[in-house]
Amino acid sequence: MRERLRRVLEEHLAAALREAGDAGAVPAFALDPPRQAEHGDFACNAALLVAKRLRQPPQAVAERLIAALGDAGGLVAAAEVAGPGFVNLWIADAEWQRGLLGILAAGSAFGRVPRRDGALRTQIEFVSANPTGPLTLGHGRQAVLGDCIARLLEAVGQQVTREYYFNDGGRQMRVLGQSVKARYLEQLGLAAPPPVAALADAEAPWPESIDGLPVVFPRDGYQGDYIAEIATDLRACHGDSLAEQPAEGVFREAAQKRIFAEIEATLTALGIRFDVYTNEKTFYESGELERVLDELRGRDLVYEHEGAVWLRATALGLDRDRVLVKGSGEPTYLLPDIAYHRDKFRRGFERILDIQGADHIEQFPFVRAAIGALGCDPERVELVMHQFVTLTSGGQQVKQSTRRANYVTVDELLTQVGADVFRFFMVQRKAEGHLDFDLDLAKERDWKKNPAFYVQYAHARTWGIERKAAEQGVPMPSAAAIDASGLTLPEELTLIRKLLEFPAVVAQAAAACEPHHIAYYLRDVAGLWNPYVQDGTRHRVLSEDASLSAARLALALGVRTVLANGLELLGLSAPERM
């Protein structure tokens, strides 16, 4: 509706400018719902923007626009000049009613509006958790956020590749292997477990031996029960034959394989798939890291200091330089990240999105600057940053520590609340803000209290109405034969207006990579529909008036269409019964 009105206004403005001898373009003008509903369906500032070019007062231009809208084929029912030259506009009821028919005709495609600039080849990298342990709540937020952004960009026509960067190189993986081997040796009675106090307190002394047995567990090792379980499996399969094997071999490989299989299972339970898995190790093995270093060195952007190799980032406009290769000869995370991002360009992606937690934000400018120096367009690389997640229960924050293996995993929450509720809670707040995951509310089964169920129940109600209609022998209307003129109550027209906002909300959410707009919108729709259905006296869908019944059944179908399409964008199910 907004776009139809915009086209009409643009045509009249263009004609007025030509008449005044101005061949310039019509300026971009605002056309938005006013803050107060009594001021109309839309407010427009176009008269203020062109008044000087037309050499007329803004209010006179506004009056001229209103007069011209009388020829808009009944689109506008009323209009008025407000303030210094704003135009408030009321759309005719019949236009809103016809808009409902458009929703039903579009069906599952309603809300999917391809952008005019064509389909971009877009790569979205998200989750990319090191295979060193189960997915935590931060990983879970990123997983849902990345998947929803991918769905939104596909809805506006982009060709999206979902990618997981498998960090299987570097120090953390070595520590993982060492942790598993230590637990294996402890189970064989060849090593002693470190004291609990030393594990819990980073300042506590770390003994070399206990009761004559060496303490081989690494000071910063991974402490979760899953490490001991991997060691138990290795012992069951190999007995004590691995005692002399290096931690970098079978121990690390077994841990990596098992942990990543569990990560994949968790993501599958969340309804998340990936198109591509890229291994960090490939950049080590292919010689790409050396080639990146050589190219940066050829541009005088690399130097050595105190045995380490540094990126001369200050020459690229950043506030300090960064180490690329440590004095030990081991690359930092920055070097393979640069190689990985250049690889994305080589694969032909036109847009690159990195979905990362706030703890990675400091690294991003250095990667972006370095790939720019290597000839890639840094403007095509974007960061979507999300803040951390806290968990509350009983009004108290649940204390968590990754280092001490004292944290709640995604799997644990999925067991308690289910994938739909988990996903909705993870995406209902803006990514840049801290997210407080209220476990008590998430476990709430009352649809009036749980926001995910509130939306899903609104959808299920439309099916309940259809089942009731079938019981009474009332057929559901077809999109081609609906007469919506009976939908005249203010609350019915308000609901239709809200339904017709869906394409604009999708476009806004996709442009900003902010799926929380969809969650907000769906709650608004449910907030209009649930009370409407509750009021069975004023809003009886099925009545003796066959025409009105058919119109209200069409309204139910419109609500179902929008809620189902919106839930799909968030990766939630759209249940028929609850």
Protein Blocks (a to p, Z undefined) as FASTA:
>chain_A
ZZmmmmmmmmmmmmmmmmnopabdcddddddddfblknojbdcfklmmmmmmnopafklm
mmmmmmmmmmnnomambdcdehjlpacddddfklmmmmmmmmmmnmmmgopacdfkbpad
ddddehjiacfbccdfklmmmmmmmmmmmmmmmmnopacdddddddfedjklmmmmmmmm
mmmmmmnopaccddfklmmpmkbccdfbeehiacfbdfklcfbfklmmmmmmmmmmnomm
lmmpcfklmmmmmmmmmmmmmmmmmmmmnopacfbdcdfklmmmnommmmmmmmmmmnop
acceehiacddfklnopabdcdfbdfkopacfklmmmmmmmmmmmnopabdcddddfklm
mmmmmmmmmmmmnopafklpccdddddddddeehiacdddfklopacdfklmmmmnojml
mmmmmmmpcfkbccdddfklmmpmbfklmmmlmmmmmmmmmmmmmmmmmmnopacddfkl
ccfklmmbfklmmmmmmmmmmmmmmmmmmmnopaklmmmmmmmmmmmmmmmmmmmmlmcf
bdfblmlmmmmmmmmmmmmmmmmmmmmmnopacdfbZZ
